[in-house]
Amino acid sequence: MRPLEDVPFKVVREEWNTYDLGDGLQLKARVVLLKVLKPPDIPIRGDSYQIHTHFVVNS
């Protein structure tokens, strides 16, 4: 298996999802994309990507 290649990207927009809980608490969450990788023989618009993310939650 050959090593994966980094796919350069620029985040254009990141949005928060808002969750209103029954006790009045409001949570905001979003996925932060950290890294995108692909096999070297797949075109840039192929479907064999690997992504690294974080899921961030604030109250």
LINJO-V484090 format. One record per residue. RES is the residue in three letters. SS is DSSP state (hx for helix, st for strand, lp for the rest). D_FIRST is the distance of its C-alpha to the first C-alpha in Angstrom with 1 decimal. Layout:
<<RES,SS,D_FIRST> <RES,SS,D_FIRST>>
This chain:
<<MET,lp,0.0> <ARG,lp,3.8> <PRO,lp,6.6> <LEU,st,9.0> <GLU,st,12.4> <ASP,st,15.8> <VAL,lp,18.1> <PRO,lp,21.6> <PHE,lp,24.2> <LYS,lp,27.8> <VAL,lp,29.4> <VAL,lp,32.5> <ARG,lp,34.0> <GLU,lp,33.4> <GLU,lp,35.8> <TRP,lp,36.9> <ASN,st,37.6> <THR,st,41.0> <TYR,st,41.9> <ASP,st,45.6> <LEU,lp,46.1> <GLY,lp,49.3> <ASP,lp,50.6> <GLY,lp,50.6> <LEU,lp,47.5> <GLN,st,45.2> <LEU,st,41.5> <LYS,st,39.4> <ALA,st,35.6> <ARG,st,32.7> <VAL,st,29.0> <VAL,st,27.9> <LEU,st,24.7> <LEU,st,23.1> <LYS,st,19.8> <VAL,st,17.8> <LEU,st,14.1> <LYS,st,12.3> <PRO,st,9.2> <PRO,lp,10.6> <ASP,lp,11.5> <ILE,lp,13.5> <PRO,lp,17.1> <ILE,lp,18.7> <ARG,lp,20.5> <GLY,lp,17.7> <ASP,lp,17.4> <SER,lp,13.9> <TYR,st,14.9> <GLN,st,14.5> <ILE,st,17.9> <HIS,st,19.5> <THR,st,23.2> <HIS,st,26.4> <PHE,st,29.2> <VAL,st,32.5> <VAL,st,35.9> <ASN,st,39.3> <SER,lp,42.7>>
